[in-house]
Amino acid sequence: MASDASTHRRDSPRFGLLLVMSIRITFLTLLVIGLAVYAWRDWYKSLCGLILLMAVIEHPDMPKNIMGIQGLNPWNILMADIVLVWAVMRRREGHVWDMPRHITVLLLLYLAVIVVGSVRMLDDLAALRYNPIGTLISEYFVNCMKWIIPGLLLFDGCLTEQRVRWALASIVGLYFLLAIQVVTCTGPDALLTRSGMEDNRIDIQRRVGHNAVSMSVMLAGGSWAALASLPLVRPKWGRYAVVAAAGSIVLAQAMTGGRVGFLAWVGVGFVLTAVRWRKGLLLVPLVPLVIGLMAPGVAERTLAGIGVVDETGNSVVDVAEVTSDRALIWPIVIDKILASPALGYGREAMIRTGLSATYAHLSFWHPHNAYLEMLLDNGIFGLLVVLLFYGAVVSRSLKLFLNRRSVDCAAVGGVAAALVLSELMGAMGGLSFYPREATVGLWAAIGLMLRVSLARLRVPASVPPSVNPIPPTVGSVNLAGLSVPLADR
């Protein structure tokens, strides 16, 4: 009897964990089924739900496949359903694809760089020595491209002011849901000491699913995106809720301990403040003081390697510590790039050229710098295409953000600028320019921004400013408070 009771006590926590997991999976299944069915009534709102689901796609409880079939998972099933409905409705309504030509060309070149680099990789399978060809095609072609699709659908379907706000809510909501997961899986010691912060990084990877460095960069743009959307919220309680959401995202980012993300947060905030919120520059000197008082662990983590005392007793900067040993591998990668600067070596060049094996003691399987990775894989041409695309996106985003005739334009531009700038800044210490799970919110913001930017350009200059956008009207594309006839699309 005593043995049975002991066994029961040991099994109870496991049973409780399995029960909670079963409840979560059941809820997820019902949610996906509901969104898939509702898509036949309004595919756009289901698309917004799909974007929100990205917050849990890497969660351990999220099924990665069904019945062992690769790629058959709830998120992919829902996206396939939405794409099918979109295609049916689009053909029925006679819509025309009207993305700006130069953006379309740059995007196609971007995708071409990815495809060519991946084909070159497949031509050298012996160097990879792992994964069957089917898995490689799924991972490097299908999975890479599918993360862009929600953004393209947003661009094509965001035809009313109401849809603009639905999209903004889903994008900001995505980062808020990620932040909630980070806060709930880490302890308060993450803000107090560097060691506590570094310990919690493992919990983030295990319980949320995203790498702490990647998560830090995502949340860096997410908090500023939430603040950029604030002018669209009219009720006072709603404004407080948005500010609280932005604060939660900042808190979660601090708990990640990702120094690249910290720098991205500062950089994005400085750009947006200098461009439009110039009075906020007066608060810049207070930022280090507030961080030092409220989150000493963040300050300690950020300054790690600075002011280290060497053997002679002098205070120096330990570059390897500051860059988390990235400075040890970057010169090696640069030397390899210079051997084939124009076209690079194709995807996974770090592994296929033997760099990762030769310097296995450094434990680097990736250059930990998206710019160097693109140069190594696809050369100067590949990096130039990527930078031209993002440069065009940032330019359009900041122009919208500066628009004082419409709060919709300013909000959409601010959200897109925050997320893209965070990605570009965070890329200096990690990430990748190949589309991945963590960039779905980014691509959604780009698609939304392109639609609003295009609609804005079609508005005659004689139309007066609109601070309070008019309601959507039947038979027109009503964006940024201005009505654009469908016949002009």
C-alpha positions as CSV (number, residue, x, y, z in Angstrom):
1,M,0.0,0.0,0.0
2,A,2.8,2.4,0.9
3,S,4.5,1.6,-2.4
4,D,1.3,2.3,-4.3
5,A,0.9,5.7,-2.6
6,S,4.5,6.6,-3.3
7,T,4.1,5.7,-7.0
8,H,0.9,7.8,-7.1
9,R,2.7,10.8,-5.6
10,R,5.5,10.5,-8.2
11,D,3.1,10.1,-11.1
12,S,0.7,13.0,-10.1
13,P,2.9,15.8,-11.4
14,R,3.4,14.0,-14.7
15,F,-0.3,13.3,-14.9
16,G,-1.0,17.0,-14.3
17,L,1.5,18.0,-16.9
18,L,-0.1,15.7,-19.5
19,L,-3.6,16.9,-18.6
20,V,-2.5,20.6,-19.1
21,M,-0.8,19.7,-22.4
22,S,-4.0,17.8,-23.6
23,I,-6.1,20.8,-22.7
24,R,-3.8,23.1,-24.6
25,I,-3.7,20.9,-27.7
26,T,-7.5,20.5,-27.6
27,F,-8.0,24.3,-27.4
28,L,-5.5,24.9,-30.2
29,T,-7.3,22.3,-32.4
30,L,-10.7,23.9,-31.8
31,L,-9.2,27.3,-32.5
32,V,-7.6,26.2,-35.8
33,I,-10.8,24.5,-36.9
34,G,-12.9,27.6,-36.0
35,L,-10.6,29.9,-37.9
36,A,-10.5,27.5,-40.9
37,V,-14.3,27.4,-41.1
38,Y,-14.7,31.1,-40.5
39,A,-12.2,31.8,-43.3
40,W,-15.0,31.0,-45.8
41,R,-16.9,33.9,-44.4
42,D,-14.0,36.3,-43.9
43,W,-10.6,35.0,-44.8
44,Y,-8.9,38.3,-43.8
45,K,-9.9,38.0,-40.1
46,S,-8.7,34.4,-40.1
47,L,-5.5,35.6,-41.6
48,C,-5.1,37.9,-38.6
49,G,-5.7,34.9,-36.4
50,L,-3.0,33.0,-38.3
51,I,-0.5,35.8,-37.5
52,L,-1.4,35.7,-33.8
53,L,-0.9,31.9,-33.8
54,M,2.8,32.5,-34.6
55,A,3.2,33.4,-31.0
56,V,2.9,29.7,-30.1
57,I,4.2,28.0,-33.2
58,E,7.6,27.1,-31.6
59,H,6.0,26.2,-28.2
60,P,6.8,22.7,-27.1
61,D,3.1,21.8,-27.0
62,M,2.6,22.9,-30.6
63,P,2.3,19.7,-32.8
64,K,5.1,19.8,-35.4
65,N,3.4,17.2,-37.5
66,I,0.2,15.0,-37.7
67,M,0.5,11.2,-38.1
68,G,4.2,11.7,-38.7
69,I,3.6,13.5,-42.0
70,Q,6.2,16.3,-42.5
71,G,4.7,19.7,-42.8
72,L,1.3,18.6,-41.8
73,N,0.7,20.7,-38.7
74,P,-2.1,23.0,-37.5
75,W,-0.5,26.3,-38.7
76,N,0.2,25.0,-42.2
77,I,-3.3,23.5,-42.5
78,L,-4.9,26.8,-41.5
79,M,-2.6,28.8,-43.9
80,A,-3.4,26.4,-46.8
81,D,-7.2,26.9,-46.1
82,I,-6.8,30.7,-46.0
83,V,-4.8,30.7,-49.2
84,L,-7.4,28.6,-50.9
85,V,-10.3,30.9,-49.8
86,W,-8.3,33.9,-50.8
87,A,-7.6,32.5,-54.3
88,V,-11.3,31.7,-54.8
89,M,-12.6,35.1,-53.5
90,R,-9.9,37.0,-55.4
91,R,-10.8,35.4,-58.7
92,R,-14.5,36.0,-58.1
93,E,-14.0,39.7,-57.2
94,G,-11.6,40.3,-60.1
95,H,-8.8,41.9,-58.0
96,V,-5.6,43.0,-59.8
97,W,-2.1,42.5,-58.2
98,D,-0.9,46.1,-57.9
99,M,2.3,46.0,-55.8
100,P,4.7,48.8,-56.9
101,R,6.8,47.5,-59.8
102,H,10.2,48.3,-58.3
103,I,9.2,46.6,-55.0
104,T,8.0,43.6,-56.9
105,V,11.3,43.4,-58.8
106,L,13.3,43.7,-55.7
107,L,11.2,41.1,-53.9
108,L,11.6,38.6,-56.8
109,L,15.3,39.2,-56.9
110,Y,15.4,38.6,-53.1
111,L,13.6,35.3,-53.5
112,A,15.8,34.4,-56.5
113,V,18.9,34.9,-54.3
114,I,17.4,32.4,-51.8
115,V,16.5,29.9,-54.5
116,V,19.8,30.0,-56.3
117,G,21.8,29.8,-53.1
118,S,19.7,26.8,-52.0
119,V,20.2,25.1,-55.4
120,R,23.9,25.5,-55.1
121,M,23.7,23.9,-51.7
122,L,21.9,20.9,-53.0
123,D,24.7,20.5,-55.6
124,D,27.0,19.8,-52.7
125,L,25.1,17.3,-50.6
126,A,28.2,15.3,-49.7
127,A,29.5,18.2,-47.7
128,L,26.3,18.4,-45.6
129,R,26.4,14.6,-44.7
130,Y,23.0,14.8,-43.0
131,N,19.3,15.0,-43.8
132,P,17.6,13.4,-46.9
133,I,17.0,15.5,-50.0
134,G,13.3,15.7,-49.2
135,T,13.9,17.2,-45.8
136,L,16.4,19.7,-47.3
137,I,14.0,20.8,-50.0
138,S,11.2,21.2,-47.4
139,E,13.4,23.2,-45.0
140,Y,15.3,25.4,-47.4
141,F,12.7,26.0,-50.1
142,V,9.1,25.5,-48.9
143,N,9.5,26.5,-45.2
144,C,11.6,29.4,-46.1
145,M,9.2,30.9,-48.6
146,K,5.9,30.2,-46.7
147,W,6.7,32.8,-44.0
148,I,6.4,35.6,-46.5
149,I,2.9,34.5,-47.6
150,P,0.9,36.2,-44.7
151,G,2.5,39.5,-45.6
152,L,1.6,39.2,-49.3
153,L,-2.0,38.3,-48.4
154,L,-2.3,41.3,-46.1
155,F,-1.1,43.5,-48.9
156,D,-3.7,42.1,-51.3
157,G,-6.6,42.0,-48.9
158,C,-6.2,45.1,-46.8
159,L,-8.7,47.2,-48.7
160,T,-10.5,49.1,-45.9
161,E,-9.5,51.2,-42.9
162,Q,-11.1,48.6,-40.6
163,R,-8.8,45.9,-42.1
164,V,-5.8,48.1,-41.5
165,R,-6.6,48.2,-37.8
166,W,-7.3,44.5,-37.7
167,A,-3.9,43.8,-39.2
168,L,-2.1,46.3,-36.8
169,A,-3.8,44.7,-33.8
170,S,-2.7,41.2,-34.9
171,I,0.9,42.3,-35.5
172,V,1.2,44.1,-32.2
173,G,-0.7,41.3,-30.4
174,L,1.8,38.8,-31.7
175,Y,4.7,40.5,-29.9
176,F,2.6,41.0,-26.8
177,L,1.7,37.3,-26.6
178,L,5.4,36.4,-27.1
179,A,6.3,38.8,-24.3
180,I,3.7,37.2,-21.9
181,Q,5.3,33.8,-22.5
182,V,8.8,35.1,-21.7
183,V,7.6,36.9,-18.5
184,T,5.8,33.8,-17.2
185,C,8.6,31.4,-17.9
186,T,11.4,33.4,-16.3
187,G,12.0,34.6,-12.8
188,P,12.4,38.1,-11.5
189,D,16.1,37.4,-10.8
190,A,16.6,37.9,-14.5
191,L,16.5,41.6,-14.0
192,L,18.6,41.7,-10.9
193,T,21.8,39.8,-11.8
194,R,23.6,38.8,-14.9
195,S,23.9,35.1,-13.8
196,G,20.1,34.9,-13.3
197,M,19.5,36.4,-16.7
198,E,21.8,33.9,-18.4
199,D,20.2,31.0,-16.6
200,N,16.7,32.1,-17.8
201,R,17.9,32.2,-21.4
202,I,17.8,28.4,-21.3
203,D,14.2,28.5,-20.0
204,I,13.1,30.8,-22.9
205,Q,14.5,28.4,-25.5
206,R,12.9,25.3,-23.8
207,R,9.5,26.7,-22.8
208,V,8.9,29.4,-25.5
209,G,10.8,27.8,-28.4
210,H,12.7,30.8,-29.7
211,N,16.3,31.5,-29.2
212,A,16.8,34.2,-26.6
213,V,18.9,36.3,-28.9
214,S,16.3,36.1,-31.7
215,M,13.5,36.8,-29.2
216,S,15.3,39.9,-27.8
217,V,15.5,41.4,-31.3
218,M,11.9,40.5,-32.1
219,L,10.7,42.2,-28.9
220,A,13.0,45.2,-29.5
221,G,10.9,46.1,-32.5
222,G,7.7,45.0,-31.0
223,S,7.7,47.4,-28.1
224,W,8.3,50.4,-30.4
225,A,5.7,49.1,-32.8
226,A,3.1,49.1,-30.0
227,L,3.9,52.7,-29.2
228,A,3.7,53.7,-32.9
229,S,0.1,52.3,-33.0
230,L,-1.0,54.3,-30.0
231,P,-2.5,57.3,-32.0
232,L,-5.1,54.9,-33.5
233,V,-6.5,54.1,-30.1
234,R,-9.1,56.6,-29.0
235,P,-10.6,55.5,-25.7
236,K,-8.4,56.5,-22.7
237,W,-8.5,53.0,-21.3
238,G,-7.4,51.6,-24.7
239,R,-4.4,53.9,-24.7
240,Y,-3.4,52.8,-21.2
241,A,-3.7,49.2,-22.4
242,V,-1.4,49.8,-25.4
243,V,1.1,51.5,-23.1
244,A,0.9,48.6,-20.7
245,A,1.4,46.1,-23.6
246,A,4.5,48.1,-24.8
247,G,5.8,48.0,-21.2
248,S,5.3,44.3,-21.0
249,I,7.2,43.8,-24.2
250,V,10.1,45.9,-22.9
251,L,10.1,43.9,-19.6
252,A,10.2,40.6,-21.5
253,Q,13.0,41.8,-23.7
254,A,15.0,42.8,-20.7
255,M,14.6,39.2,-19.3
256,T,16.0,37.6,-22.5
257,G,19.4,39.0,-21.8
258,G,20.1,39.5,-25.6
259,R,22.6,42.3,-25.9
260,V,22.1,42.6,-29.6
261,G,18.4,43.1,-29.0
262,F,19.2,45.8,-26.3
263,L,21.3,47.7,-28.8
264,A,18.5,47.3,-31.5
265,W,16.0,48.6,-29.0
266,V,18.1,51.7,-28.4
267,G,18.8,52.2,-32.1
268,V,15.2,51.9,-33.2
269,G,14.0,54.2,-30.4
270,F,16.6,56.8,-31.4
271,V,15.6,56.7,-35.1
272,L,11.9,57.0,-34.5
273,T,12.3,59.7,-31.8
274,A,14.7,61.7,-34.0
275,V,12.4,61.4,-37.0
276,R,9.0,62.3,-35.4
277,W,9.0,62.2,-31.6
278,R,11.8,64.8,-31.1
279,K,10.6,65.9,-27.7
280,G,11.4,62.4,-26.5
281,L,15.1,63.1,-27.1
282,L,15.1,65.0,-23.8
283,L,14.4,61.7,-22.0
284,V,17.4,59.9,-23.6
285,P,19.8,60.7,-20.7
286,L,17.3,59.2,-18.2
287,V,17.3,55.8,-20.0
288,P,20.6,54.5,-18.5
289,L,19.7,55.8,-15.1
290,V,16.3,54.0,-15.1
291,I,17.9,50.8,-16.4
292,G,20.6,50.9,-13.8
293,L,18.1,51.4,-10.9
294,M,15.3,49.1,-12.0
295,A,17.2,46.4,-13.9
296,P,20.8,46.1,-12.7
297,G,21.1,42.7,-14.4
298,V,20.5,44.3,-17.8
299,A,23.2,46.9,-17.2
300,E,25.6,44.2,-16.0
301,R,24.9,42.0,-19.0
302,T,25.2,44.9,-21.4
303,L,28.5,46.1,-20.0
304,A,30.0,42.6,-19.8
305,G,33.6,42.7,-21.1
306,I,34.0,46.5,-20.7
307,G,36.4,47.7,-18.1
308,V,38.1,44.3,-17.6
309,V,41.4,44.5,-15.7
310,D,44.2,42.7,-17.6
311,E,47.5,41.2,-16.2
312,T,49.1,44.6,-16.0
313,G,46.3,46.1,-14.0
314,N,45.0,48.3,-16.8
315,S,41.3,48.5,-17.6
316,V,40.6,47.2,-21.1
317,V,37.8,46.1,-23.3
318,D,37.6,42.4,-23.8
319,V,36.3,42.3,-27.4
320,A,35.7,38.5,-27.3
321,E,33.5,39.0,-24.1
322,V,31.7,42.0,-25.5
323,T,30.8,40.1,-28.7
324,S,30.2,36.7,-26.9
325,D,33.2,35.3,-28.9
326,R,31.8,36.4,-32.2
327,A,34.9,38.5,-32.8
328,L,36.9,35.2,-32.9
329,I,35.0,33.8,-35.8
330,W,34.2,37.0,-37.8
331,P,37.8,37.5,-39.2
332,I,37.8,33.9,-40.3
333,V,34.5,34.3,-42.1
334,I,35.7,37.5,-43.7
335,D,38.8,35.8,-45.0
336,K,36.7,33.1,-46.6
337,I,34.3,35.7,-48.1
338,L,37.3,37.5,-49.8
339,A,38.2,34.3,-51.6
340,S,34.9,34.4,-53.5
341,P,33.4,37.9,-52.9
342,A,31.1,38.2,-55.9
343,L,28.8,35.1,-55.6
344,G,29.8,33.4,-52.4
345,Y,29.5,29.6,-51.9
346,G,25.7,28.9,-51.6
347,R,23.6,28.3,-48.5
348,E,25.1,26.7,-45.4
349,A,28.5,27.8,-46.6
350,M,29.8,27.8,-43.0
351,I,29.3,24.0,-42.9
352,R,30.0,23.1,-46.5
353,T,33.3,25.0,-46.8
354,G,34.6,23.3,-43.6
355,L,34.8,26.5,-41.5
356,S,32.6,25.1,-38.7
357,A,34.5,21.8,-38.6
358,T,37.9,23.4,-38.8
359,Y,37.1,25.8,-35.9
360,A,34.8,23.4,-34.1
361,H,36.4,24.4,-30.8
362,L,34.6,27.8,-31.2
363,S,31.2,26.1,-31.5
364,F,30.1,28.3,-34.4
365,W,27.8,26.8,-37.1
366,H,26.6,30.2,-38.2
367,P,28.6,33.5,-38.7
368,H,26.3,35.1,-36.1
369,N,26.0,38.1,-38.4
370,A,23.4,38.1,-41.1
371,Y,25.4,40.4,-43.3
372,L,28.4,38.1,-43.2
373,E,26.2,35.1,-43.7
374,M,24.7,36.6,-46.9
375,L,28.1,37.6,-48.2
376,L,29.5,34.1,-47.5
377,D,26.5,32.3,-49.0
378,N,25.5,34.7,-51.9
379,G,28.3,37.2,-52.3
380,I,28.1,40.9,-52.8
381,F,25.3,40.5,-55.3
382,G,23.1,38.7,-52.9
383,L,23.7,41.2,-50.1
384,L,23.2,44.1,-52.4
385,V,19.7,42.8,-53.4
386,V,18.7,42.3,-49.8
387,L,19.9,45.8,-48.8
388,L,18.1,47.4,-51.7
389,F,14.9,45.7,-50.8
390,Y,15.0,46.7,-47.1
391,G,16.2,50.1,-48.0
392,A,13.1,50.7,-50.2
393,V,10.9,49.3,-47.4
394,V,12.5,51.6,-44.7
395,S,12.2,54.6,-46.9
396,R,8.5,54.1,-47.6
397,S,7.9,53.3,-43.9
398,L,9.5,56.5,-42.6
399,K,7.7,58.6,-45.2
400,L,4.4,57.2,-43.9
401,F,5.5,57.6,-40.3
402,L,6.2,61.3,-41.0
403,N,2.7,61.8,-42.5
404,R,0.8,64.2,-40.3
405,R,-2.4,64.2,-42.4
406,S,-3.5,60.7,-41.3
407,V,-2.9,58.8,-38.0
408,D,-3.4,55.6,-40.0
409,C,-0.5,56.3,-42.2
410,A,1.7,57.3,-39.3
411,A,0.8,54.3,-37.3
412,V,1.4,51.8,-40.1
413,G,4.6,53.4,-41.1
414,G,5.9,53.5,-37.5
415,V,5.1,49.8,-37.0
416,A,6.8,48.7,-40.2
417,A,9.8,51.0,-39.6
418,A,10.2,49.7,-36.0
419,L,10.2,46.0,-37.0
420,V,12.4,46.4,-40.1
421,L,15.0,48.6,-38.4
422,S,15.1,46.2,-35.4
423,E,15.8,43.3,-37.8
424,L,18.5,45.3,-39.7
425,M,20.2,46.3,-36.4
426,G,19.9,42.9,-34.8
427,A,21.4,41.3,-37.9
428,M,24.8,42.7,-36.9
429,G,25.0,40.2,-34.1
430,G,23.0,37.3,-35.3
431,L,19.7,36.4,-37.0
432,S,19.5,35.7,-40.7
433,F,18.2,37.4,-43.8
434,Y,16.5,34.1,-44.9
435,P,12.8,34.3,-44.0
436,R,12.1,32.3,-40.8
437,E,9.4,31.9,-38.2
438,A,10.5,34.9,-36.2
439,T,10.0,37.2,-39.2
440,V,6.3,36.6,-39.9
441,G,5.3,39.7,-38.0
442,L,8.0,41.7,-39.9
443,W,6.7,40.5,-43.3
444,A,3.1,41.2,-42.3
445,A,4.0,44.7,-41.4
446,I,5.8,45.2,-44.7
447,G,2.8,44.0,-46.6
448,L,0.4,46.3,-44.7
449,M,2.8,49.2,-45.1
450,L,3.0,48.7,-48.9
451,R,-0.8,48.7,-49.2
452,V,-1.3,51.8,-47.2
453,S,1.6,53.6,-49.0
454,L,0.2,52.7,-52.4
455,A,-3.3,53.9,-51.4
456,R,-1.8,57.1,-50.1
457,L,0.0,57.8,-53.3
458,R,-3.2,57.5,-55.3
459,V,-5.0,60.2,-53.2
460,P,-5.2,63.6,-55.0
461,A,-3.2,66.3,-53.3
462,S,-6.3,68.5,-53.1
463,V,-7.9,66.1,-50.5
464,P,-7.8,67.8,-47.1
465,P,-6.0,66.3,-44.1
466,S,-8.1,63.7,-42.2
467,V,-7.3,63.2,-38.5
468,N,-10.6,61.3,-38.0
469,P,-10.8,58.7,-40.8
470,I,-14.3,58.3,-42.3
471,P,-16.0,54.9,-42.1
472,P,-15.4,52.4,-44.9
473,T,-17.8,52.6,-47.8
474,V,-19.2,49.9,-50.1
475,G,-17.4,49.7,-53.5
476,S,-14.3,51.6,-52.5
477,V,-10.9,51.1,-51.0
478,N,-10.9,53.3,-47.9
479,L,-7.5,53.6,-46.4
480,A,-5.8,56.3,-44.3
481,G,-9.1,58.1,-44.0
482,L,-9.3,58.6,-47.7
483,S,-11.6,56.8,-50.2
484,V,-9.9,55.4,-53.3
485,P,-12.3,54.0,-56.0
486,L,-11.8,50.3,-56.8
487,A,-11.9,51.3,-60.5
488,D,-8.6,53.1,-60.0
489,R,-6.8,50.0,-58.6
